[in-house]
Amino acid sequence: MTTAGFVADWPSEQTGLQDGPGPDAATAPTDVAVVVIGRNEGARLIACLRSLGACITRTVYVDSGSSDGSVAAARDLGATVVQLDITTPFTAARARNAGFQAAMARWPDTAVVQFIDGDCTLDAGWIGTARNFLRDRPSVALVFGRRRERFPEASVFNALCDREWSGPPGKALECGGDILIRADLFRQMGGYRSDLIAGEEPELCVRLRAAGWSVWRLDCEMTQHDADIHRFGQWWRRAVRSGHAFAEVAGLHRHAESRIWGRSLGRAILWGGVLPGSALIGAFVFPPAILLLALYPAQIARMALRQGAVRRASGGTPRGPWARVSWRNALFDMLGKFPEFQGAMTFYINTARRRRQAIIEYK
């Protein structure tokens, strides 16, 4: 797969490079660079940068048009700052690529790069653990660990995000935004696809695995994330973004052995579009067709009971508060198919019209 198109976009971002003063770099790892991206993260960004410790002296913060003082705060804390050109559409992928390019220009001896979102804080022991793992496993391209929500009890939507970040350790098909990756390999692969508004990290994993590399989830703490989702509309928009990513990334790699998200896309189309459409439209011709909607509570019950069975198999109890959580998870898993379908259809309509979707923000 050619990657020249991705790399070609990077040099133009250098015009916004600014250095922060920074503390003494004596204790910072000399082969690690950190790339932080953000837009109007405010206090969350400050917490993120402070969590980096000595690594702040080898940190690039990439700002996507913030108006809340993020740029000045990052510079004051010692980060090198890149401000993206506002005349080009923002994407997280574009920001990460710009940060990587700036980091390699400033610290060409960098062996590994830690990407982290500006609404996250980094665990103090993560980089050392992850770097050692990559050193001992030459076939592994990147590693990531446990991302947790900082305030899962603040809203049901935060709790759902915390569940989303969880997964079994070992080889993985995809990753999220917080990773430690080999710098030379990231450059070789051409970085992230800067035109993707979401799903750029799993898309990179598809290409890495197709090239024979492994992606690995470690059983250790990595970051704490502050989703800050308190309204249903925020949750809905986030799910719309996921559906858009399902459709775009699944389409890009539909013929690859390492492809992903085909099933996720299929479920969104079935439960979010085909089934309700068939029930409502079919009812005009054959009234009993409306009974197809009974499949929704049946599927919710099946998913909730399956979670209970998994809990029982692991030695826990499926009763009490945990049972309520499993029903809640099942309900939102099903409800999420509707905004995911909306996102997928948005992608297909825009593709037919030869238009690009702007970023879908939920904060």
ABEGO torsion letter per residue (X at the ends): XBAAAAAAAAAAAAAABBBBAEBBAAABBAABBBBBBBBGAEAAAAAAAAAAEAAAAABBBBBBGBAAGAAAAAAAAGBBBBBBBAABBBBAAAAAAAAAAAAAAABAABABBBBBBAABBBBAAAAAAAAAAAAABAABABBBBBBBBABAAABAAAAAAAAAABBBBEBBABBBABBBBBAAAAAAAGEBBAABABGAAAAAAAAAAAAGBBBBBBBBBABBBBAGBABAAAAAAAAAAAAAAAAAAAAAAAABAABBGAAAAAAAAAAAAAAAAAAAAAAAABAAAAAAAAAAAAAAAAAAAAAAAAAAAAGBBABEAAAAAAAAAAAAAAAAAAAAAAAAAAAAAAAAAGBBBBBBBAX
